[in-house]
Amino acid sequence: MQAITVHDRDAGASGLALTDLPHPHAAENDVVVRVHAAGFTRGELDWPATWTDRAGRDRTPSVPGHELSGVVEELGYGTTGLTVGQRVFGLADWTRNGSLAEYTAVEARNLPPLPADVDHTVAAALPVSGLTAWQGLFDHGRLTTGQTVVIHGAAGGVGSIAVQLAREAGARVIATGRAADRDTALALGADAFLDLESDRLQDAGEADVVLDVIGGEILDRSAALVRPGGTLVTIAAPPVVTPENGRAVFFVVESDRVRLADLVQRVRDGRLRIPVGEVRPLAEAPAAFAAGRGRHGRTIIRVVPEGDGAGSR
């Protein structure tokens, strides 16, 4: 099968290449998925799990990308709850070969069914951004109705979903980003927008939750926005500056099959819009990795062309 692989940790995105790999094997409680669409995070080439397995052993050449949508091709021994030919989506394991491949082996517990009326490209853009937004706001931030939340990077993959989820939960949403992001953030339901390049961050006022995806100076300055009893939540780095009378949480997203099923139902109901930007073929994945931030929406790799194969919607 064809897959995008990395061999050299120091090479960065320039070390990505389209290569031939053996077809993956479905271990106990695994399924092999024929990948139709895949998502990736540009920073994952810096993650230790991209280069080593759970025991710390080198596992190169490794396949990056961890979000996928596709069709079950094979069941491992003991696998229950899924069937061959079923549409699924979700997160591949961090320390195993990922989704930028024609086929990948995934633990069945990470894959909810994908409804027939949700496109694979949309489903592949949902897992990391959707789960990060939910876990940041509600599991770690404990956001509730009537509270105020500041969401940094509100027009990005995580931020755009977080704005919608917070708004639906009945929170007051203060979005931040670049000037060009203003209309997008307000259209998603934000109550107000702050331009991080020209507005004063303190003008956001006190918030019960601050959700940060940027890090650096913005993360440090955000601690002062958290009202007593509130929470600063970030996925960028462990906070150096913490709220005076609140909590600070750094977390890494975790797979959650049940929550993904809930999120994709919201997509079906029209309550949640998933920002999909460019859609590129597998051969262009290295160029997509190397590209800077461009138009709004996640870049998705379409592994199986539309209309090719059963369930390829």
C-alpha positions in Angstrom: 0.0 0.0 0.0 1.0 3.6 -0.3 1.6 5.8 2.7 3.3 9.0 3.8 6.3 8.1 5.9 9.0 9.9 7.9 12.5 8.6 8.7 14.6 11.6 9.8 13.5 13.5 12.9 15.7 16.5 12.1 14.4 16.9 8.5 10.9 18.1 9.5 8.3 18.3 6.8 11.0 18.0 4.1 11.5 14.4 5.3 8.0 13.3 4.4 7.7 11.0 1.4 5.2 8.9 -0.4 6.4 5.3 -0.1 5.2 1.7 -0.3 4.6 -0.2 3.0 3.3 -3.6 3.8 -0.5 -3.9 4.4 -1.2 -3.5 8.1 -2.2 -6.4 10.3 -5.3 -6.3 12.5 -4.1 -7.3 16.0 -6.5 -8.3 18.8 -9.4 -5.8 19.2 -8.1 -3.9 16.1 -9.7 -3.1 12.8 -8.0 -2.3 9.5 -9.6 0.7 7.9 -9.4 1.6 4.3 -8.8 5.3 4.7 -10.9 7.6 2.6 -9.9 10.9 4.2 -7.3 11.9 6.8 -6.4 14.8 9.0 -3.1 15.8 10.5 -1.5 18.3 12.9 1.6 20.1 11.6 3.3 20.0 15.0 3.1 16.2 15.3 6.5 15.8 13.7 7.9 17.2 17.0 6.0 14.7 19.1 8.0 11.9 20.7 5.2 9.4 19.9 5.7 10.0 16.2 9.2 8.5 16.5 8.9 5.9 19.2 6.4 3.3 20.5 5.0 3.0 24.0 8.2 1.3 25.2 10.3 4.1 23.8 11.7 2.1 20.9 12.4 3.6 17.5 9.5 2.9 15.2 10.6 4.6 12.0 9.7 4.7 9.2 6.5 5.9 10.8 3.2 7.2 9.2 1.9 10.5 10.6 -1.6 11.7 10.7 -4.1 10.5 13.4 -7.5 11.6 12.2 -9.3 9.3 9.7 -12.5 8.5 8.1 -13.0 5.4 6.0 -14.5 1.9 5.8 -13.7 -1.2 7.9 -11.7 -3.6 5.8 -10.7 -6.3 8.3 -11.5 -7.3 11.9 -8.9 -8.5 14.4 -9.4 -11.3 16.8 -11.9 -10.5 19.5 -13.1 -7.3 17.8 -16.8 -6.6 18.4 -19.2 -3.7 17.7 -18.0 -3.1 14.1 -18.4 -5.0 10.9 -16.5 -5.3 7.6 -17.8 -2.6 5.2 -18.9 -0.2 7.9 -18.2 3.5 7.6 -16.2 4.7 10.7 -14.1 7.7 11.8 -12.0 8.6 14.7 -8.4 8.8 16.1 -5.6 6.5 15.3 -3.3 5.6 18.2 -0.6 8.2 18.9 2.3 5.7 19.1 1.3 3.6 16.0 1.3 4.3 12.3 -1.3 6.9 11.5 -3.8 7.8 8.9 -1.8 9.2 6.0 -2.0 5.9 4.3 -4.3 3.8 2.1 -4.9 1.4 5.1 -4.3 1.7 8.8 -4.8 -0.5 11.9 -6.8 1.2 14.7 -8.1 0.0 18.0 -11.9 -0.5 17.5 -12.7 1.3 20.7 -11.5 4.5 19.1 -13.9 4.4 16.1 -17.6 5.3 16.2 -19.8 4.6 13.2 -20.0 7.3 10.6 -23.5 8.1 9.3 -24.0 7.8 5.6 -25.0 11.5 5.2 -21.7 12.8 6.6 -18.9 13.2 4.1 -15.5 11.6 4.8 -13.7 14.9 4.5 -15.9 16.5 7.2 -15.5 13.5 9.5 -11.7 13.5 9.1 -11.6 17.1 10.3 -13.7 16.5 13.4 -11.8 14.2 15.9 -8.8 16.2 17.2 -10.5 19.7 16.9 -13.8 18.6 18.1 -12.6 16.6 21.1 -10.0 19.2 22.0 -12.7 21.9 22.0 -15.1 19.8 24.1 -12.6 18.6 26.6 -11.0 22.0 27.0 -14.3 23.8 27.6 -16.3 21.2 29.6 -14.1 18.5 31.0 -11.2 20.8 32.1 -12.8 24.2 32.0 -16.1 23.2 33.6 -17.9 25.8 31.6 -21.6 26.1 32.4 -24.6 28.2 31.2 -24.3 31.9 32.0 -20.5 32.0 32.3 -18.1 33.9 30.1 -15.4 32.2 28.1 -12.5 33.7 26.1 -11.5 31.6 23.2 -8.1 32.4 21.6 -7.7 31.5 17.9 -11.4 31.5 17.5 -11.4 31.0 13.7 -9.0 28.0 13.8 -9.8 24.3 13.8 -10.2 24.0 17.6 -11.4 27.6 18.2 -14.2 27.6 15.6 -15.7 24.5 17.1 -15.2 25.8 20.7 -17.1 29.0 19.8 -20.1 27.0 18.6 -20.1 24.6 21.5 -19.8 27.3 24.1 -22.5 29.4 22.5 -24.9 26.4 22.4 -24.1 25.7 26.1 -25.4 29.2 26.9 -22.1 30.9 27.6 -21.0 34.4 26.7 -18.2 34.0 24.1 -15.3 36.5 23.7 -13.4 35.4 20.6 -9.8 36.5 19.7 -7.6 36.2 16.6 -6.3 38.3 13.8 -8.4 41.1 12.3 -9.2 38.9 9.3 -10.8 36.4 11.6 -13.4 38.8 13.0 -16.3 38.1 10.6 -15.8 34.4 10.8 -15.8 34.3 14.6 -18.9 36.5 14.9 -20.7 34.4 12.3 -20.0 31.3 14.4 -21.8 32.9 17.3 -19.2 34.9 19.3 -20.6 37.8 21.2 -17.5 39.9 20.8 -14.1 39.8 19.1 -10.7 41.1 20.0 -7.9 41.6 17.5 -4.8 40.3 19.2 -2.6 42.5 17.1 -4.4 45.9 17.8 -6.8 45.5 20.7 -5.9 45.3 24.3 -6.3 41.8 25.7 -7.5 43.2 29.1 -10.5 44.7 27.3 -11.9 41.2 27.2 -12.7 41.6 30.9 -12.9 38.8 33.5 -13.8 35.3 32.3 -14.7 32.1 34.0 -12.8 30.1 31.4 -10.0 31.0 29.0 -9.3 28.4 26.3 -5.9 28.9 24.7 -4.4 27.3 21.6 -1.7 29.8 20.9 0.7 29.7 23.9 3.6 32.1 24.4 2.9 35.7 25.5 -0.8 35.3 24.9 -1.0 32.4 27.3 1.0 34.3 29.9 -1.1 37.4 29.7 -4.4 35.3 29.8 -3.9 34.3 33.4 -4.9 37.9 34.4 -8.3 37.5 32.7 -9.4 34.5 34.9 -11.8 35.6 37.6 -11.5 34.0 41.1 -12.5 30.3 40.8 -12.1 30.3 37.1 -9.8 28.2 34.8 -7.1 28.8 32.2 -7.0 25.9 29.8 -4.3 25.4 27.2 -3.1 22.9 24.7 0.0 24.9 23.8 2.4 24.3 26.8 2.2 24.0 30.6 1.4 27.5 31.8 4.3 29.5 33.4 1.9 32.2 34.7 -1.2 31.0 36.5 -4.4 32.7 37.7 -4.1 34.3 41.1 -7.2 32.7 42.5 -8.0 30.1 39.8 -6.8 26.9 38.1 -4.4 26.4 35.2 -4.7 23.2 33.1 -2.5 22.0 30.3 -3.9 18.9 28.5 -3.4 16.6 25.6 -6.6 15.5 23.8 -7.8 11.9 24.5 -9.8 9.7 22.2 -13.5 9.4 23.2 -15.7 7.3 21.0 -19.0 8.3 22.7 -18.2 12.0 22.5 -17.3 11.7 18.8 -20.6 10.1 18.2 -22.3 13.0 19.9 -20.3 15.6 17.9 -21.0 14.0 14.6 -24.7 13.9 15.4 -24.5 17.7 16.0 -23.0 17.9 12.5 -25.9 16.0 11.1 -28.4 18.2 12.9 -26.8 21.4 11.6 -25.9 22.5 15.1 -22.1 22.2 14.4 -20.2 23.4 11.4 -16.8 21.8 10.8 -14.3 24.1 8.9 -12.8 22.2 6.0 -10.3 24.2 3.9 -8.2 22.6 1.2 -8.7 19.0 0.2 -5.5 17.4 -1.3 -4.6 13.9 -2.6 -2.3 11.7 -0.6 0.7 12.5 -2.8 0.4 16.2 -1.8 0.4 15.5 1.9 4.1 16.5 2.3 3.4 19.9 0.6 0.3 20.3 2.8 2.4 19.7 6.0 4.9 22.2 4.9 2.4 24.9 4.0 1.8 27.8 6.4 -1.6 28.8 7.7 -3.8 29.9 4.8 -7.5 30.0 4.4 -9.9 29.2 7.1 -10.5 25.5 7.7 -8.5 22.4 8.2 -6.5 20.9 5.3 -7.7 17.4 4.7 -6.0 14.6 2.7 -8.4 12.7 0.5 -6.9 9.3 0.2 -9.7 7.7 -1.9 -11.1 10.0 -4.6 -14.7 10.8 -4.3 -16.9 8.2 -6.0 -14.2 5.5 -5.9 -15.2 2.5 -3.8 -18.1 1.5 -1.6 -19.0 4.0 1.0 -16.8 6.7 -0.5 -19.2 9.5 0.0 
